[in-house]
Amino acid sequence: PNISNHNTSIQWAGFMLNTYESDSEVFQNLNTFLAEKKAEGKKIVAYFAHEFVPEEIIRAAGAIPLPLIFAGDEDRFMMGADLLTPSMCPFALSQIGSFLKREEDPKFQFLTHVDALIATNYCAADNLVNEWIAKKTELPAFSLHIPFLRAHHHIKYYRHQIEILAKNMSHITGVPVDAQKINIELESSQKVAGLGLKIAMSNLSGSEKLKLTQQLHIFGSDDPWNSDRLDFEKLIRSLKLWERSSSSKRALMLGGAPVFIGDRLIDLIEESWSDLVMDATWLG
């Protein structure tokens, strides 16, 4: 592929694959996308996007999953801290502020389309913030409790939780969830995960990888690129694998917590004469 010098696009033989130049741009695109889905009668279900929430269940019920992977700012963080405590996760607390300011801030207007919320027991802050957002916005909020061991009774408990989630989603949308629908969504999400893996192992810059991966997480099997989906998949699969070059730049791998939309960490790394060649966070 011929990588353009422009930060917002990747070009293959005249085909331009758009990412985004600023977080405001992706939020605006997301707002348009969700508004169109709402006009089609779809429900929007936001969830704290740790890897344990099976968004295939949400899609099988006919709803649109919205992973909360959006960085907040100090103002939004303080709005959450006023209700809980500043010692809690800044990301989680800033979600309270984002929902409370969604009517007045065009940047987070896309949150006005949300019909329900889901949080897991992955983090205590997630559940507490979920409850406060529900209380302040009067949105229905659901909890998905996940065991962290694999004994028989743990698996049985998790299955029960998945059944409850499916019933709750069906109650929101009026669409029953069955095994056939779930299998269709599983196949679709596996294809998306395969594309994400190709992006992660490619020779694209770290910032371009991050933007494409973030868009895959947000839009999933839907097409946000205004292009033919088959062409897009073909282009992603044509990416060359990363190989160490003779460049004097430092090659870095990022692990731990992810980089959310609106966070400039990757830009700072690249401006410091380093290359992020592998994103090993739970988002990457």
Solvent accessible surface area in square Angstrom, and as a share of the most:
residue,aa,sasa,rsa
1,P,52,0.33
2,N,96,0.49
3,I,63,0.32
4,S,27,0.17
5,N,156,0.80
6,H,104,0.46
7,N,111,0.57
8,T,20,0.12
9,S,10,0.06
10,I,0,0.00
11,Q,50,0.22
12,W,18,0.06
13,A,114,0.88
14,G,60,0.58
15,F,61,0.25
16,M,89,0.40
17,L,1,0.00
18,N,88,0.45
19,T,5,0.03
20,Y,15,0.06
21,E,120,0.54
22,S,50,0.32
23,D,33,0.17
24,S,57,0.37
25,E,65,0.29
26,V,2,0.01
27,F,2,0.01
28,Q,128,0.57
29,N,71,0.36
30,L,1,0.01
31,N,30,0.15
32,T,69,0.40
33,F,25,0.11
34,L,1,0.01
35,A,40,0.31
36,E,98,0.44
37,K,36,0.15
38,K,68,0.29
39,A,93,0.72
40,E,116,0.52
41,G,61,0.58
42,K,72,0.30
43,K,75,0.32
44,I,0,0.00
45,V,0,0.00
46,A,0,0.00
47,Y,13,0.05
48,F,1,0.00
49,A,9,0.07
50,H,19,0.09
51,E,102,0.46
52,F,62,0.26
53,V,11,0.06
54,P,27,0.17
55,E,34,0.15
56,E,28,0.12
57,I,8,0.04
58,I,0,0.00
59,R,31,0.11
60,A,5,0.04
61,A,0,0.00
62,G,22,0.21
63,A,3,0.02
64,I,11,0.06
65,P,1,0.01
66,L,2,0.01
67,P,1,0.01
68,L,0,0.00
69,I,0,0.00
70,F,3,0.01
71,A,25,0.19
72,G,33,0.32
73,D,66,0.34
74,E,135,0.61
75,D,76,0.39
76,R,8,0.03
77,F,38,0.16
78,M,82,0.37
79,M,55,0.25
80,G,0,0.00
81,A,7,0.05
82,D,114,0.59
83,L,48,0.24
84,L,44,0.22
85,T,48,0.28
86,P,85,0.53
87,S,103,0.66
88,M,43,0.19
89,C,48,0.29
90,P,87,0.55
91,F,32,0.14
92,A,0,0.00
93,L,0,0.00
94,S,3,0.02
95,Q,2,0.01
96,I,1,0.00
97,G,0,0.00
98,S,1,0.01
99,F,3,0.01
100,L,59,0.29
101,K,37,0.16
102,R,29,0.11
103,E,138,0.62
104,E,129,0.58
105,D,30,0.16
106,P,112,0.71
107,K,67,0.28
108,F,3,0.01
109,Q,84,0.37
110,F,1,0.00
111,L,1,0.01
112,T,46,0.27
113,H,33,0.15
114,V,6,0.03
115,D,28,0.15
116,A,0,0.00
117,L,0,0.00
118,I,0,0.00
119,A,0,0.00
120,T,1,0.00
121,N,51,0.26
122,Y,88,0.34
123,C,38,0.23
124,A,75,0.58
125,A,6,0.05
126,D,2,0.01
127,N,26,0.13
128,L,63,0.31
129,V,0,0.00
130,N,3,0.02
131,E,106,0.48
132,W,65,0.23
133,I,1,0.00
134,A,17,0.13
135,K,143,0.60
136,K,98,0.42
137,T,27,0.16
138,E,156,0.70
139,L,25,0.12
140,P,55,0.35
141,A,39,0.31
142,F,36,0.15
143,S,56,0.36
144,L,2,0.01
145,H,75,0.33
146,I,12,0.06
147,P,28,0.18
148,F,126,0.52
149,L,120,0.59
150,R,217,0.79
151,A,43,0.33
152,H,149,0.66
153,H,118,0.52
154,H,40,0.18
155,I,100,0.51
156,K,137,0.58
157,Y,95,0.36
158,Y,69,0.26
159,R,166,0.61
160,H,96,0.43
161,Q,19,0.08
162,I,34,0.17
163,E,76,0.34
164,I,63,0.32
165,L,5,0.02
166,A,17,0.13
167,K,148,0.63
168,N,37,0.19
169,M,0,0.00
170,S,24,0.16
171,H,155,0.69
172,I,31,0.16
173,T,32,0.19
174,G,64,0.61
175,V,53,0.30
176,P,95,0.60
177,V,33,0.19
178,D,68,0.35
179,A,72,0.56
180,Q,133,0.59
181,K,66,0.28
182,I,41,0.21
183,N,80,0.41
184,I,99,0.50
185,E,32,0.15
186,L,68,0.34
187,E,111,0.50
188,S,28,0.18
189,S,29,0.19
190,Q,119,0.53
191,K,121,0.51
192,V,21,0.12
193,A,65,0.50
194,G,34,0.33
195,L,1,0.01
196,G,13,0.13
197,L,109,0.54
198,K,64,0.27
199,I,0,0.00
200,A,11,0.08
201,M,81,0.36
202,S,1,0.00
203,N,62,0.32
204,L,6,0.03
205,S,46,0.29
206,G,5,0.05
207,S,19,0.12
208,E,13,0.06
209,K,11,0.05
210,L,17,0.08
211,K,28,0.12
212,L,0,0.00
213,T,13,0.07
214,Q,1,0.01
215,Q,9,0.04
216,L,7,0.03
217,H,65,0.29
218,I,4,0.02
219,F,6,0.02
220,G,4,0.04
221,S,45,0.29
222,D,29,0.15
223,D,53,0.28
224,P,30,0.19
225,W,17,0.06
226,N,152,0.78
227,S,26,0.16
228,D,78,0.40
229,R,50,0.18
230,L,135,0.67
231,D,67,0.35
232,F,0,0.00
233,E,24,0.11
234,K,148,0.63
235,L,26,0.13
236,I,0,0.00
237,R,126,0.46
238,S,60,0.38
239,L,9,0.04
240,K,129,0.55
241,L,103,0.51
242,W,92,0.32
243,E,140,0.63
244,R,176,0.64
245,S,77,0.50
246,S,123,0.79
247,S,58,0.37
248,S,93,0.60
249,K,64,0.27
250,R,178,0.65
251,A,34,0.26
252,L,69,0.34
253,M,133,0.59
254,L,32,0.16
255,G,45,0.43
256,G,55,0.53
257,A,80,0.62
258,P,14,0.09
259,V,3,0.02
260,F,25,0.10
261,I,1,0.01
262,G,42,0.40
263,D,68,0.35
264,R,123,0.45
265,L,70,0.35
266,I,4,0.02
267,D,53,0.27
268,L,90,0.45
269,I,26,0.13
270,E,46,0.21
271,E,120,0.54
272,S,80,0.52
273,W,153,0.54
274,S,11,0.07
275,D,50,0.26
276,L,7,0.03
277,V,21,0.12
278,M,66,0.30
279,D,20,0.11
280,A,55,0.42
281,T,8,0.05
282,W,63,0.22
283,L,3,0.02
284,G,37,0.36
